[in-house]
Amino acid sequence: MAPPILLQLLAYASVASAAVASTSRSPQRISYASLSIAGGNDLLLDALTKDGYISIADITSSGGHQFREMKHDLMSSLHTCMMDIGDDVPMQHLEDGTVRKSFATTSLPSDDEKRAHQQPIHLLDEFLASGPRKSSACHAFQEQLTEFRSTVGDATRLFAARLSVELGMSLPSPLLLSSNDESGNNYEGVESVVMGGEQLEHFHSYQKADDEKDGDDNATTIELHTDQGLFIAFTPGMFVDHSSKQSLELSNGFYVQDSTTGKNVLLDFTEDDDLVFMLGDAVNHIINAQLGDADGKKALRATPHALSLSTQQPRVWYGRMVLPPNDAYLPEATATTFGQLRQVFVESSAKGESIPIGIGCSSNSQMVINTSRSLSEDEGHGVAANQCADEELFCWFRCMALTEETVTCGERSLGLQCVDPRGLVVEDGKGHGDYFPECTNNTHITHPMTPYPEIQQQDEETCTADLWSDFNSEDEYDHMISLKPDPTKEGPDTNLSWSIVESEDGQKKLKARLTFNDVFGWLSFGFANEFDTVHNGMNGGKILLMKPGGNYSPVTGLDLSVGSNIGAYVIDDKDSAFRHWVDTEMAVEGANHEHTDCFTALTFESDSISGQMFNLEGADQMIWAGNSNDYYVGYHSRNSRARLTIDWNTGEAEFFTTKPAWKTEDDAADEDTLALGSAPTKLEDDDSSSSTFAFGAFSGLAVIIISIMML
């Protein structure tokens, strides 16, 4: 399996909250000429470390043309050109009623290290070559296109070169290794990484649907998220005024998360902002993770940003996302390349696993969303069985792609069923759990779903509040919080107590104790994956898992004769069932398990989990879950899970609450419950919102994993 740290590079995070802000600011600006001036540029590095974005002004093309004028001429024709082409233009329907149309293309590495090789916009070329449907707007757009893209490419290279200079000796060389044995060329610095990678380009036109009213400033068109890739270069959005010969005016509604307060602020762009560079999550892993200990002040910031549109006036936008080179890999990641990881996501997309998208991303492949993957209001569960394609099966409340084996069930006189590892059949595919298509003659009548054997439950008369209070003593710790998002709901009380301690060598560690007011099926605690929204931060999470046995089998569960143990795991990025998790086999410092006939506790003293360090100077997004039902490491008990952001110094915390878009009879009593190993329909985002309790307000991140098959 590919290292999870690399999988995270192909993702972006999202904060599921409205993009409304009470304050605004202008971006830091530097001149295009300053990118080429020898010596340091304090403004550039200051802006990228504090804010994560910077605006470039006074850009001139290699042909001597002003980029501002070139951009205006090009973008003023974009929306009309798309309208002239019509329904062939890829289109997305966003949740606030906005329709987004897109041209997508790419610039590829070339032998000329200073210039990327532009790929055509095939749809545009085919339309203009068609003859009778020619459009003056599309001709005007195409006339400016090559020089516009070349100028953005030149600015991208200069920006990367300047960043290489600013970071200087703070980074190792080579920065990334190459798997291409024939070339023998590694990627020495930021500039070579940027010029060696694919650059995804998108021209977007946003417009509210006719039935959407103007003026809803609270509507979030695209929620707060951090782009994948190293960075994105974009032109600030502009509104098209059809009443004045396609004139443009700068749009509002672009928000960023303030790095100091965590609040959303409106970015005010002016005509001076020719091109804006905004850093993506890949800088955390390719650059920040490789900075020397003495260079922490040079750590770059990946910027969360959002879009909120409140008018029907068309808004046009261009962005170029820079990805790491396909043949490159991080030194600690053996030889798993970024290209191989991208292929994994491409194949997933081909199987119908479509994923929400951000401002700088669009995908022609995701046009299937509005056909076989559309939501069915009548079903009430998202995708309906009759909406699955020919080589798919409705299973686990979604359309699952069939394999080479399962497409031939009939040829082998076998039925095609939705089953669990025990061979039990889920009737009509409407069930939550570790389910998948299988060739079998079992049916829901001969092999119906049955619950796992239940373990002995708490005796309420024995397990008193006083015993729980004694078991839950916080005397050894500086902080203690309740991990129940809603104390008014049923479910066991669960608390986290902790202190920040220092070892003899001065290394700070988290000394913590997780206490669970129920019997021991399993108990877990760890980092949420900031790029997963399907399971609210679970997929790709790095956790400690305390379980009462070993030698796990999805058919028979845990072997209790092995004894209780604690392990460090990475949850699979796609498949949630425990059998897909990766046991890192990393030692868990200071780990201990406690369990009685009443209560369960997990303790540890460590600076990390599965290789991910605690941010003991600030906050981390964490998840926890517990099970008191069985020994199959599956479904967590109802209301026995949460996701939250914890400030380790102040003890403040903020919870995420998630309501799936579907529910079953089993979920009727608690619509917020999600099964460990279940997933909402692949089309919808989690309907997540933040709920602050007495522990104080804190901003958190909901997570979205995205396929990087962009074209």
Buried (B, 14 or more C-beta within 10 A) or exposed (E): EBBBBBBBBBBBBBBBBBBBBEEEEEBBBBBBEBBEEEEEBEEBBBBBBBBBBBBBBBBBBEEEBBBBEBBBBBBBBBBBBBBBBEEEBBBBEBBBBBBBBBBBBBBEBEEEEEBBEBBEBEBBEEBBEEEEEEBEBBEBBBEBBEBBBBBBBBBBBBBBBBBBBBBEEBBEEBBBBBBBEEEEEBBBBBBBBBBBBBBBBBBBBBBBEEEBEEEBBEBBBBBBBBBBBBBBBBBBBBBBBEEEEBEBEBBBBBBBBBEEEBEBBBBBBEEBBBBBBBBBBBBBBBBBEBBEEEBEEBBBBBBBBBBBBBBBBBBBBBBBBBBBBBBBBBEEBEEBBBBBBBBBBBEBBEBBBBBBBBBBBBBEBBBBBEEBBBBBEEBEBBBBBEBBBEEBBBBBBBBBBBBEEBBEBEEEEBEBBBBBBBEBBBEEBBBBBBBBBBBBEBEBEEBEBEEBEEBEEBEEEEBEEEBBEEBBEBEEBBBBBBBBBBEEEEBBBBBBBBBBBEEEEEEBBBBBBBBBBBBBBBBBBBBBBBBBBBBBBBBBBBBBBBBBBBEBEBEEBBBBEEEBBBBBBBBBBBBBBBBBBBEBEBEBBBBBBBBBEBBBBBBBBBBBBBBBEBBBEEBBBBBBBBBBBBBBBBBBBBBBBBBBBBBBBEBBBBBBBBBBBBBBEEBEEBEBBBBBBBBBBBBBBBBBBBEBBEBEEBBBBBBBBBBBBBB
